[in-house]
Structure formats: C-alpha cells, structure tokens
Amino acid sequence: MSRSRFRSRWLRASVTAGAVAASSTWLGDAAAQGAPVVLPHAAGQQALAVRIDARGITARACPSAAACAPDGGKVLAVPSEVAPLLGGARVAPVALADGKRLAKIEAPASGAPSGARAGDVASGSWVMLLAAPLAGKGTEPLVLWSGWTGVATGEHGEGRSDAVVVEPLGSGSRVLVGQLRDDVTICGRPALVGASEVDPRTMTLLKGASFQNLPAEERRAAGKVAAERREADAAAPGFRLLRPTAASSAVGKRFAEIADGDPKTAWSEGKAGAGRGEFVSFSSADEVGITGFGLRIKPIDGVEGGAAPRTLFVATPDRLFQVSLPEDAWVKESAGYEVKLPEEIRASCVAVVLDEAFAPRGAQAGEGGAPSAPEVRVTIAEVTARTAFDGQAPAALVGALAGGGERARAAAALLARSGPEAVEAAIAGYDRLDPAGRQLAAGVIDTAPCEVQIPFFTARLASGAAAAPPRGARRAAPPEPDPELHHARDRIRRCGRAAAPALAEIVKGGAPAARVAAARELALVAPAEAVPALLDALAAARGATRKELRAALALAARSERAAPVVEEEVQLDRLRARPEDAQLDLLRALGPSLGRVRGGGAAFQALASAAGAPFERRYLLQAPAAALARAGEAPAEAYLRASLRKDADAHVRLRAAEVAAEVPSLAPDLLAAASDPDVRVREAAVVALSRAASAGAKLPAGAAEALAARLASDPWTFIRGGAALAIGAMPATPSGDRALVGALADRSPEVRRHALDGLGAHRATAHIEAVRDRAEDKEEDVEVRARAILALGAMCDASSVDLWTRLALQAKAPMGERDQRLGSAALAALGAVRPADLPARLKPLLDKDTPHGLREAARAALAATPQCRR
C-alpha cells in the first residue's frame, strides 16, 4: 500500500475518531452564524461558552451552564492568516474519559500559512483546543493548544506537520497533540510522535503520551502468530539483516541496541504507561526472504522498571502480524522466543510495534489517563530476522554469489549489511567467482570504508589495465567495456584523495599499462599529490608510457588544487634536483598556465640559457616560451623571436612559427618567416599569420603585400593557398584584393577556392565580374564554381539570381555530384540575397518528390535572414 493511502486511512481512523461520539457533533453552522456554543459544566469543571464571528473567537467560563454566554468574555487572538478563515470554522465539543469537556475549533485552510511546503496545504486546518478551567480556578478560558495541522514544513523526506487526534476511550475520548514526520513512520504508515495528551485532572497537556498508530481496522485484520519459547540461546547469525532506522521513543535515544547482537543491551520505550503503540523501524533488504524472527525480551542485566510485551505487531509496508508471547518474559528468565511466520516475506522495511504489556493494570495507560502504577519501561533486548541463510558464515555466503541469480542477490544483500567480516570475505573470495558473482561481490565491497576499498579497487584497476590491449593497438572491432575496470575507477574517484597513496605506488612500480591507468586516476582525484609522484615516475619512463605519464602530469598541473605544489616544483633548487627531461616535462605540462605560475619564468630561463642546448630541448622549449611571452615575460619573447629568425635547425624555426601565432608582438617576425628558405617554415608562418588575422590581431604594415608576393610566386601550392587564406582573413585592402583576383588564374583549384573565399569575405564587388566568370565557367572545377557562387551571394549579386535558380532546380534531378554541389551553393546564395519572388522560385523544390536533403536546404533558404539590402 502506498504511503499516501496509509496517510489517508490513518487520518480517517485517528483524527476523526472522536466524531462518532454523540457529544462531538460538529456545530459549524451555528458557529459560522455567530450563535454561541455552550459546553455544560462537569464534575470539577466549569461551563464554557464560545462564539465565532467577525471579531474572532470569544470565550467565557461560567460556574453554571444555565446562564453561560460568551458576551463579555475574552476575545482570543488568532494569527493574521487565520482570521479570514473563521467564517468556515467549526466547533466540536469533545467529552473526555472522566466527563470533562473541551472544544475543538477547526478552520479549514483556503491557502498556505507562512512556512508551509508547497502542495501540502490542501487538507490542512488551523485548530484550537479550548477548555473551561477547573472549578475554583477563575473564569479565564484555557487555550490548551493552537496551530496548523496537516500542513507539512521542511524538505520532502524531512517534512513535519502537527496533528490533533481524538481517540475514543471508554465513554469518552482522549485528545493528543503530536507530530507526523516523513522520516519516522511505521514502514510508510504515518505515526504520531512526540505526543502530548490532555490530562483531565489538570486540563493541561502532558508530554510523553503514547498512541497506537496502527489503525484498528488493520489491527483486526492482522495475521495472528504465537511466539514459542526457546530453551537455549540460538546460534548468532553471521549477519545482521535488520538495521534500526527510527523509533517513536527510546530511553537514552538508544534504539539501535534492539538489533546490535549484544544481549546485554536493549531498547526501552520512553513513554508514560506501558508504551502501547511505541515502535522501532528497521531497514531490511527485499532481496532476502524472512521466515521468522528471534526475540530476546529481557537483557541479561535487566533494566530499571522493565516490563515485557504481551502482544506486539510486526509490520512491513504491506503486511501486519500480531505476535502473542506465551508468558511474562520479565519473570521467566527465558533464553528467548522464536516467531515463525506463516509464509516467507520480503520487504525493505520492518517495524516492531508494542501493544499490550505484562505490566500493572494502571500502567496500561496508553489508552488514556495518567498511570497510577510506578513507571514501567517495556523493553526488547534483541530482534533478529530468520532467513534461509541462518548458520552460514560470510565465506559461505560469498560462495553463494556465483551465478547472480535470486539466491545470489539475497546473499549479496546480507553480506552488504554484515560489516567488516563480510567485506573481508568478499575480497578473499572475489577471484574465485564468475563475472556475475564478482559484480555482486564488488557491491558488497562498496559498503566498506574507503581505507578498505582502496587497496582492492586499485589492484583491480592495475590488473584490468594490464590485461587491456594497448592504446592505439589495431583491433578487429571496438573492445567491449570492462565492467570491473569501470567499477574500480568509479569507486576510486568516489574515495578521492584517500586513494592517492595506493595510486602513487602503482605509478611508481606497476606494469606500464597499470602505471598509465593509475596516473590518470591520480591526476583526477589528487592533483596536488600527483605532480611530484608523476615527476618522479617520468625519470624512468620511456616511449608511449612516458607520453601518457606526461599527459597525466599536464592534467594534474593545471588544476587549481595543485597550484601550491607546482610553485614549489618550479623553484630553481627543487627543479635542478630533477633530471633535465623531467624539468622540461613540467614546463610543457603547465601549458598556457605557465605564465601564471610564480617562478615559471626563472625556471624557463634556467633551461633556455644553458649553452649548447641540443635540438630536442630547443624544440620543446618553444611552447613554454610562447606561454610566458603571452604573459609579458620579455626574456621568453626574445628567446622565441631568436628561434624564429636565427635557429640553425628548420624544425625549431617551424615550431617557433606555430606557437608564435598567439603572441601579437611577434607578427613582424612571422611576416619575415613567411620568406624563410625552408618551405615548411614558410607554411607554418603563413598559417600562423592567418590564425592571428582570424583572431582579430592587427598585422604589421606591408603584411598584405608580403603575403601577396607569396601568393603570386611561391612554387608550393600549399604556401600559395595558405597565403590566400591569410589575406582573406585580414581586413580588405586594394592590394590584397588584387592579389586574390590574380590568384583566380592559379593552376591549382585549391588556391582558386581560397582566393574566392577571401573575395567573398571582403565583399570585393569591384572584382565581381572576375568572380562571376568563375561561377559561370562550365569547364571550371565544380568546387571552385561553388565557392564563386557563395562569394557572389556574399557580394549581393542580384544579377546572378536567375543562374542560381536554374542550378537549384537542376539539383532536383541531378546528373551527378556536380549538379548537387552547385545546387546547394545556389540555394545558400539565394537565401543570402533573398529576392522578393524567392518563394515562387523555390516552390518546385518543396514538392514531395524532391530529395529530402534538397527540400530541407530550400526551406532553410526561405527561412534565412537576408544579408543584402534590396
């Protein structure tokens, strides 16, 4: 049954229970009209007159009901949000067990009170409990309690709401006020906790009242089970299925002792009387079938005022059993009792709810009235679930994990709830299990603290990585994901920095693949610890392993958490203590962040200024130099400039040109490098200039002319193409556009394409005829024609609209890829120019017989934002 249905039934059975008494008839109509409601005097209590009208609630106590009226009585204050609700308020007289009376005033809510949780006020009400004072105690009406009921506050799962319960008792009723809490329920059933009860003797609220939250209808339908005395102690199970999660009350708040496996400790309810309705809830595992329960009632050393239950209820979310004990377990020094259920049950929650007790009659005051007997504490020392796995040690349960079936899942659920010994058994037996069993065993190990998990999962990471094919190895098909490896990574990351020492050990001495896998995880979970560990490991690493370790170092070094460690590592005394390769790896790993590291410039200078630096060092220092130059480090900028202009090795000059694109002050040097004798250096310089121009950098004077010279005369096609790209990325100049027009006669289609792209980007309408010639030349390369069409569209060439329309329509029944490519370019150009009759021109392309891609391109052209003024 759902929690909402339980709450509904509980409210019907409990909150309105008092309404069945004739003395508790609702008098809402009279109250709403301002007519008084009079509660007659009772033995020892005065009469009470109540009226609800526009002024509020007026009440007056009188020695006799005959002449009692609210006129001249006290006007009782109500919260501002309640005053508008009083027109619909109802007054219910409630007769208490000894004949005294009180008035329950209820105003149903029409909106949320302050602090109410959204969605939880539709059935809420503001309630006041009002009574006349006892005889001889003055005439001031007694407000026993007032507040909102049925209105939850707090987050879902932690919500709380007040409740008023009127429960039949003898010829009258008992009235309780308490809380309903989302986190304290009887397996989903609402439970009144922290209850106070109206004491008829004093007409005050007494704390510590107990209440049977299980509805009477459900109690009557409960299955009946008799507990049997156990003459000898049962063998303690190797696991604890039940875990106490909440209690309605507990002496010393020690409710967890009801299932701790220690017969010397116990749970005792902490309410007045025999604690009828007090309960403890347990979490269980619905994978595990429960066949019964073992009970120990009296702890070995007893408790002061202790008493034994006579009957109690065992509840699950959808079942209820009434358990009868055969004797007073407090008198009989019994070993314990066994409760055998009529059938196996499976539930994620189990609750034990007290009912009658072996206690003096006066102590059975859970049903109303204060107890006259000395205080008693109904106690249960231990509750243990019985299952098919009783008697099996954790090692045997680990063996049952094999196969992953229903029984295996039940064994896993028990192991997961059984503490360190079960985890040790799962680790010890892991390698002997099949894959399904290993998956369940890993879930058991997940329950352990990180200090226990880490050695196991880092070992799985190392072994799984070593067994995997090397990265980059040729495979017939993509590898299947390794669930064990994935799980190990997940647990390591959850444990975070606690995994650092174990991962560092693998990085230091594991197999190559294991070192790489551990390095990645170490960089993620503990970057500060990873930096020195990886620098140490790099000293002995070679080849692909070194490359992977350096990548992990880069990941760690760029983390903010590693910043203090990085600054320590770049200090000269510490840096020079490491091999030169490791020094260089650290600077490279820092990448663009090097310029923000205090001491980074000095560390670079220590490596860059060494005389006779070999080629590899000079090559690898270019990127760190660029990072520092961007940060304003003049020595690094000078080093990069010298490398670009003067280094004897073309590979070093090439690398300098590649990284100099993001250093604006080096643009003149890049321009000079565009005429370098080595073709690859020229290419790198031209590409860098193109990147700089695309990023908005201002190139030096003469850049267009220098690039135009490359475009016109360089013998290498890719240099000429790169020059065309660079000129196109620069702001338009007459000389630059003339160079692009001249390139339309280049023998390379690639160069012509880039030239057309540049003319289109510049909207060079002065050269529109040359571009139109390329678009209309049927002998021209198809991609060149397409780029020319797009350039004309950017130039808003309205005179080409008819040509574009023909090309677009030809693509509907293409003769080949040429028609398709030209048609798509023509549609893009039409969308840019967007002539007034464009819908009519493209209407044939919207028919169902048009290929889907072309039809969508036509729709896109119609929806495009025009780029040209008409």
N, C-alpha and C positions, 0 to 999 in steps of 0.2 A: 504494500500500500504506500502511496506517495506521501511525502511529508505534509503537503497541502491538505490532503484528505484527512490525515491524522489530526492536523490542527483544527480543521472544521468540526470533526467528530468530538474532539476534546472540548472545543468551545461550546458545542451544543450540550454535551453531557455535564460539563462542570460549571461554566459561567452562568448558565441559565437554570441550573438545577433547582435553585430556590424558587423559581417561578411557579412550580407546581403546587406550592402551598397556598391555601386559600387566603392566608394573611398577607401574601406577597403579590396581590393583584396590581397590575400596572394602573396608575391613575394619571396617565399622560394628559387626557383631555381636560380634566379638571385643573391640572397644574398649568396647562397652556392658557386657560381662560382666566387665571388669577384666582380661582377658587382655592381655599385652603385645604390642606390635607392634614388631618389630625391623627396622631398615634396616641391611643389611650394610655393612661398610666398603668404600670405593672408593679408587682410586689418589689418595693425598694427602688422604683424609678418613677420619675415624674412623666407627665404627658408632654407631647411635642406637637406644635402647630407649625406648618410650613406652607409658604405661598411663593410661587414663582411668577413674576410679572416683569414689566419693562424696567423696573428699578433694580431687579436682580432677585436674589434668594433672601426671603425674610423668614426668620425662625424665632420661636419663643417657647420657653419651657414653662409649664404650669403645674401646680400641685395636683390639679384635677382636670380631667378632660372635659368636664361638663361646661366649663366656661373658658376653655382654652382657644384663643385665636391669635394669629400672627401679628395683629395690629399692635403697634408699639414695641414689637420685637426687634431683634438685631438684624440689620442688613448685612449679609455675608459677602465679602469681597470675592470676585471671581476674576481670572485672567482676562485681559482685554480681548483675546481671540475667542473666548468662551461666551462673552456677553451676547453676541449676535445669535448664538445657538440656543439660548434659553427658551425661545418661543416653541421649540420642539422638544424641550426637556420632559422627562418622565420621572415620576416619584414612585418608588416601590417600598412599602413598609415590609420589614423583614423581622419575623419573630425569632428570637434566639432560643437556645435549648432550655433556658431556665425561665422563659416567659418575657424577658425584657425585649425591647424593640429598638430598631434603628431604621432610619430612612436612607434608602439608596437612591440618589438623584443621578440621572444619566442623561447627558445631552449628546446625541449622535453628531459626529463631525460632518461638516459640509466642506471642509478644506483642511489643509495641513497645518498643524500647530508648528510653532518655531522649533527647528531642530529635527523635525520628522524626516524619515527616509522616504524619498520619492517612491510612490507606488504602494506604500504600506498604510495609508490612512483611510481607505475607502470604508472600512468597517470599524474604525476607531470611534471612541466615545470619551467624553470628559465625564468623570464620575466623582461624586462627593458622598462620603458616608457621614451621616449626621444623626446625632442622638441627643435625647434629653439627659441631663445629669441625673445622678442618683438622688434619692430623697435626701433633703437636707444639705445638698451641695450647691445651692444657689440656683439661679434661673438662666444662666448663660448656656446657650446651646453648645454641644460638643461636636466640633469637626474632627472626626476620627482620622479621616484621610481624604485627600482630593488629588486629582491628577488625570492625565490621559491614560486610557487603556487601549490595548490593541493597536498601538502606534509604535512601530519599531524605529529606533535610532541606531546609528552606527553602520559600519560597512556590512554588506551581505556576508554571512558566515560568522559575524561577530555581533549581530544585531541584538538589541534588548528591548523589551516592551513590558510595561506594567500590566497587571491583570488583577481583577477582583473576582473572587469565587464565592458563590453562595451554595453551600452543600447541605442537603437535608441531614438532620441529626435528631433522632427521637421524634418528639412532637414539634420540633422547631428546626432551626438551621444553625450552622456555623459559618462565619464570614472570615475569609482570608484575603490578604493582600500580598502579592509577591511579584516576581519577575519571570517572564518567559525569555529564554536565551537561545540563540541559534546554536551555540556551541555546547549546550548542556541539554540533551534530550534523551529520551528512552528509545534509542535506535530510531530516531526520526519522530517519535511521538513528542508533542510539546510537554514540557514539565515545568510546574510551578516551583521555583527555587527561591531561597531567601525569604520564606513566607513568614508573615506575622498574622496573628489571629485576634479577633475582637474578644476580649475577656469579659464575659457578662458580669463578673464580680466587681470589676473596676471600671468598666466601659472605656477601656484603653486598648491599644494594640500591643500584644505581647510578641516579642521576637521568638524565633526558634520553633515555630509550628511545623508539624509535618502534615503531608497531604498525599492521598493516594491518587496519583496522576493517571493511572490506568483506568479508562472508562469502565463503568460497571458492566455494560453490555459485553465488552471484550473479556472482562474477567470471568463472567458467567460462561462464555464460550471457550475458555482456555482448556487445553488438554490437561487431564489430571495424571500426575506421576507421583509415585511414592518412593521416597529415598530409602535405601536399605543401609543398615549399619554395617560398617566394615570393621572386622575384629582386629585386623592388623594393618599397619601402615602400608599403603600401596607404594610400589616402586616409583620413585620420582621419574617423570618422563625426561628424556634428553632434550626437550624443547619446551618453550612456553608459547602456546598459540595465542592465549588471551593477554592483551595488554590494556590495563586500565587507562581510560582517557578522560573520564569526568565522573563526578559524584555530586549528588544533591547536597550532601553534607558529609563531614568526616571530622572526627576528633583529631585535632592537631593537623588537619589537612592531609593526613597520611592515608589516602585512599589507595595508593599504589601498592600498599602492603597486602592487599587482598589477593594478589597474584604474583608475589615475589619469590615463591618457593621456600620461604622460611616459616616454619610452623610456630615460631616464637612471636611473630609479628601479626597484626590483624588490622582490619578496617572496622571501626565502630561508628555508627551513625551519631550525629551530634544534635539531635532534636529532642524536645521535651516528650515524655511518654515513651512508647515502645517503637517509635520511628516508623510507623506504618506509612508506606509509600516512598521511603528513602531508598535510594538506588545507587548503583555503580554501573557505569557503562564501560564496555571493553571493545577495543578493535579486534577483529579476527581476520581470517583470510577465507574468502568464499571459495577458494580452490580446494579447501580441506573440509572433508565431511566430519561432523561432530556426532558421535554416537551417544554421548552422555557427559556427565560432569562428576568430578570428585569434589567433595566438600569436607573441609575441616572447620568446625564451628568455633570451638574454644581454643585459643592459643595455649601453648604449653604452660606459660606462666599466668594465664588469665589476664583480665583487666578489671579495674575497679568499677563496680556497678554493672558488670557484664551480664548479658542475657542472651538466650538462644532464640532464633526464629522458630515458630511453629509451622508456619507456611510462608512460602515466598514464591515469586514469579520469575521465570526465565523468559526473556523477551528477545526476539530478533526483529528485523524490520517488518516481517510479515507473519510471524508466529508468536504464540504465547502459551506457556506451560505453567500450571500451578503445581508446585512441588510441596509435598507434605513430609515433614520429618517425623520419625516414629517415636521420638522421646525428647526429653529436655536434655540437650547435649551439654548444658552447663552443669547439670547434676551428674550425668553419666560421663565418666572420664573416657569418652569414646575416642577411638583412633580416627574415625572419620565416617563419611557416608558416600554411597555411590548412587547416582541418579542415572538410570538407563532410559533414554528417550525411545518413544515408540517407533521412530524412524530416524534415519540419519538426516541432519540438517546442514545446510551450507549457508553461511552468512558472513558479511563483513563487519557486522556489529552484533554484540550480545550484551544484554543488560540483566542484572540481578536486582529485583525489586522486593523489598520487605513487605510482608503483610501482617499476619498475627504473630505474636511472640509468646514464649513461655515466660511471662512476667506477671507481677501482681495485677489484679483487675484494675486498680486505679491507674496503673501505668499505661493501660491501653487507651491513652487519651489522644491518640492520633485522630480520633473521630470527634473531638470536641471537648472543650473544658480542660482546665489545667489538671495535671495528675496530682493525686493526693498521696501516692506512694513515693518512696525515695526515687531519685533519678536513676534510670536504667539506661544502659547502652547496648542495644542489640548489635552483636558482633559476629563477623565471619572472618576466620583466620586465612583460609585459602579457598580459591575456586580454580579448578583445573579442568580443561576440556579433555575429553577422552576421544581418541581417534584410532583409525586402523594402524597407525604407526607407533602406538604405545609400545615401549620396551625396546625400540630400536635406537642405537647410538647414532650420533651425527654421521659417522663414516658410512653406516648402512644407508642412511638417507641420501648421502651423496651418490652412492651406487644406484639408487632408485631414480636418479635424474636422467639416466640413459633413455633415449628414445623420444623424450619431450612430450609424451602423452599426458593423459589426465592425471594418472598417478604420479608421474614425474613432476608435473606442475604443483601438485599438492605437496610433494616432498620439498620442492623448492620454496614454497610459501612457508613451510615450517622452519626450514633452515634459515630463511631470511629473518625470522623472528626469534632466533635462538642464540644470538650473541657470538662472542669471540670464538668459542669452541667450534661452532658450526662453520664459521668463516675459515678457520684453520683446516677443517676437514675438507671444505670445498676447494681450497688451494691445493691441498695434498692430493686430492683425487682428480683434479682437473684434467690432467694429461691422459688419464685412463678412460675418459668419457668420449662418446661420439659427438659430432658437431651440435646436435640438438641439446644434448646433456651439458655441453660446455657453455652454451648460451644461457641455460638456466643457472649453472654454477656461477657464471660471471655476474648474474643478477644478485646472487647471494653475497658475493664478494663486494658488490657495490654498497652493501649496507654497513660495511666496516668503516672505521675512521680512515682518513687519508694516509696516516702513517702505516697502516696495514695494507691498504690498497696499492700504494705506490710501488713497492718492490715487485709485486705481482704484475701489475699492468705495464710497468716499464720493461720488465722482462718479456712480456708478450709483444710489446712494441718492437723490441730488438729482434726477437725471433721471427716475427711476422715480416719485418722489413728485410731481414736477411734472406728469407725464403722467396720474396717477390722478385720478379725479373728486374734487371737494372733499368733505370730510367733511360728512355731513348732506344731501348733494345727493340729489334723488329719482332712484331708479333703477327700471327695469322689473324687474330681478332682482338678487340679490346679486352683486357683482363676483367674477370668478374670481381666486384668489390669484396674485400676480405672482411667479413663481419667482426671477426675477433680483433683485427687491427683497428678497425673503425671504433669499436667499443673501447679499446685500450686508449686511443687518442682522446676520446670523449672524457673518460674518467681522469686522465692526466690533466686535461685542461680544466676540469672542474676543481681539481685539487690545487691548481695554480702553483704558486711559488713553493709550496711544500714539496713539489716534485723535483725541484731544481737539483738537489744533491745527487739523486739517483740518475737523472738525465745527464748531468755533468760527468758522472763515472762512465756512462756508455760512450759519450762523446770522446772521452779520454782514451778508452781502451777497447771499444767494441769493434765488431767487424765493420768494414767500410759502409755497407748499406745501413747497418744499425746506427752507426755514428751520424750519418746524414739524417736519418729519421729523428733521432734524439735531438740533434742540433736544431731542427726546425721547431720541435715542440718546446725546447728550452728557450729559444728566441721569443716564442709567443707567450709562454706563461711566466717567464722570469728574465726579462731582457737585461736587467742590471747584472744578474749573476751570469748571464750568457756571454757577455762581452769578454771578460777575462778568460772564461773557460774555452771559448772558441778561438781566441788569440793563441792560447797555449796549444790547442789541437792543430792549428794551421801550420805550426812549425814542422810537424812531421807528415803532414798530408801532401798528397801529390795528385796530379791529374784531375779526373772528374770529381773525386772526393773533395779535393781542395776547392774546386769551383763551388760545390754545393755548400761547403762549410763557410765559404766567403759570402755566399748569398744569405745564409742564416745570420752571419755577423752583421750584414747590412740591415737586415730586418730588425735585429736587436738594437743596433747602434742608433737607429733613427727614432727609437721610442723615447718619449719624454721621461719615462721611468729610469732609463739608462743614462740620462744626461750627466749626472754627477760622476758616474763611473767612467764615462767616455772622457770627461775633462781630466780625470786622474790619469787615464791611459795615454793621453797625448802630451802630458808633461814630459819634458826632454829627458830627465833622469830615468823615468819609468819606460819611456818609449825606446830609448837607446839600449835598454837591457834586453829587448826582444830582438830576434833576427830581423834583418832588413826586409825580408819578404813579408813578415808579419806587420812591420811598421807600415809598409806600403798598402797592405790589405786593409788596415784600419782606416787610413785616409780615404781609400777608394770606397770602403763600405759606408762611410758617412755621406757620400754623395753630395747633393745640394745643401745639406745641413752643415757641411764642414765650416762654412763661413760664419756660422753662429756659435761655434764651439770655442770657448776661451782657450787660447793656446794652440789652436789649429794652424794659424799662420806660422808660428815658430816651428811647429812640428814639420810643416811642409818645407820650410827653408832648410831645416836640418838635413832633409833628404835631397833637396834640389841643389844645394850649394856644394855638395860633395864633388870633388874633382874627379874627372874621368868616369862619370856615370855611364853605365852600359846602356845599350839601346833599350832593353826591356824597361828599365827604370824610367828613362826619359819618356818613353811611350806612355807608360801607365800614370805618370805624374800630370799629364795634360788635363784630365778631367778634374782632379783636385785643384789644379791651378785655376781653371775656369770658375769653379765654385767659389774660391777665395777672391778672384778678381771681381766677380759679381757683388761680393760683399765689401768691395773697396780696398782690398789688400794690394797696394801698389807693387810690392816685390813679386807677387804671383802674376799680376798683369804683365809686368816686364818679362818674366820668365816665359809666359805664353806667347808674347809678341816675338821674343827672340827665337823660340821654337818654330813659329810660323814663318819667319823670314830667313833664319840663318841655319837651322839644324841641317847637318850634312845628310841625314837619312830622310828620304822622301816619306817613309811611313810615319815618322814623327811629325813632319810638316802636315801630312794628311790628317793625322789625329788632332793636331792643334787647330786646323781649319774646321773640323767637325764640331769641336766643343766651343769655338770662339763665336758661334752664331749668337749666343745669348749674352755676350759681353759687348755692349754697344760701342765702347771706346775702341774696339779692335776692328771696326768696319773698314777703316783705311788700309789696315794690314791685310784684311781679307780681299780687298779690291786689288792689292798688289799681288796676292797669292793667286788671283784669277789668271795671271800671266806666268805662273810657275812653269819651269821646264817640264816637270813631271805631270802627265795627263791626269793622274788620279788626284794629285794635289789641286790642280785646276778645277776638277769636278767638285771636290769637297768644298772649295772656296765658293764656287758659283752656287752650289746648293745652299751653303750657309748664308750667302747674301740673299737668296730667295726666301729662306726661312725668316731672316731678320726683317726683310721688307714686308712679308706677310704678317709678322707680329707688330707692324707699325713702327719699326725703328727707322730713323732718318739716316739714309745712306749719304756718304760724303759727296761733295760736288765732283762731277765727272764720272759718277758711277754708271749712269746710263750710257755714256759714250764708251767707257771701258768694256761694258758688257756687250754693247753693240758691236764692238770690234771682235769680241769672241764669237758672237752670233754670225758675223759675216765671214770670218776667216779660219776659225779653228777647224782642223782636219777631222776632229772626232765628233760624231753625231751627238753623243750624249752630252758633250760640252755645249754644243750649239743649242740643243734642246733645253738644257739647264739655264743657259743664258736667256732664252726666250721666256722661260718661266719666271726668272728673276725680274726681267724688265716688266713683264705683265703684273707682277706683284707690287712693283714700285708705282708711285704716283705718275700719272701720264706726263710725258714731255714730248715736244715735237720730234726731237732726235730719236727718242726711244720708239715712238710710233713708226717713224720712217724705217727704223731698223726692223721692226716686226713686219712691216709691209714687204720689205726686201726679202725677208725670210720666207714669204709665201712662194718664192721661186726655188727654195731649197730642195735639193734632190731627195731629202728624207721626209716621208709623210709625218713622222713623229715631230720633227721640227716645225713643219707647217701647222700641225694641230696646235702645238703650244703657242705659236705666233698668233693664230686665230683666237685662241682663248684670251691672250693678252689684249688684242684689239677689242674684243668684246668687253672685257673688264674695264678698259679705258673708255668705252663708248666712242671709239675713234671714228666718228661719222665723216670726217674729212677723207677717210680712205674707204668709204662704204662701197664704192664701185669695185675695188680690188677684192673685197670680201665677197661681194655678190658674184663676181666671176668664179670664185672657188665654189660657191654654193650651186651654181648653175652648170658647172663643167661636168658633163656626164662621164668623162674619162678620168675624173679625179678619184682618188681613194675615198671610199664611202665614209670612213670616219672623219676625214678632212672635210668632206661636204657637210656632214652632220654638225661638226664644230662651227663651220661657216654659217649654217642656218641659225644655230644658237647665238652666235655673235651678232647676226643681223637682228635677231629678236631683241637682244640687249640694246642695240642701236635704234630700236623702234622703227624699223624699215617697213613702213606700210606698203610700199610698192611691191614687196615680195609676198603679200598675203595670199594672192591667187596661187602662186607657186607652192606655198606651204599647204594650201588647201588640197591641191592636186596630190601632193606627196602623201598627205594624211589619208586621203581616200584610197590611194593605191595600196596602202598598207592593209586594207580590209581583205584584199585577195592578193597577197604578195606573191611575187615571182621568186622570191628568195630573201635572204637576210638583208640584202641591200634595201629593199622596199620597207622592211620592218624598221630598220635603224633610221632611215630618212623620215619615215612617217612619225616615229616617236619624237625626233628632233623638231619636226614641223609642228606637232601639237604643242610642244613646250614653247616654241616661238609664238604661236597663235595665242597661247594663254598669256604671254608677256605683253603682246601688243593689244589683244582683245578688241578686234574690230566690232562695230555695232551689230553686224549681222552674224556674229560668230555662232549663235545657236542654230541658225539655218544652215550654215556651212557644215557644222558637225552633226546635224541631225541623222544622216545615214549611219554614222558610227555608233549611234545609241540603240540601233535595232538589235534584236536578239541574235541575229545571225552573225554579228560582229564578234571576233575573238575576244575572250574575256579581258585579256590584258590591254588590248587596244581600246575597248569600250571604257575601261576604268581610266585610261590615260585621257580619253576625250572628256570624261566627266571632270577630271582634275583640271583640264584646260579651261572648262567652263566655270569652275569654281575658283580659279586662280585670281589673285589680286593683280589688277593691271599695273604694269610698270611704266606705261607710256601715257603722256597726255594726248588727248585727241585734238 
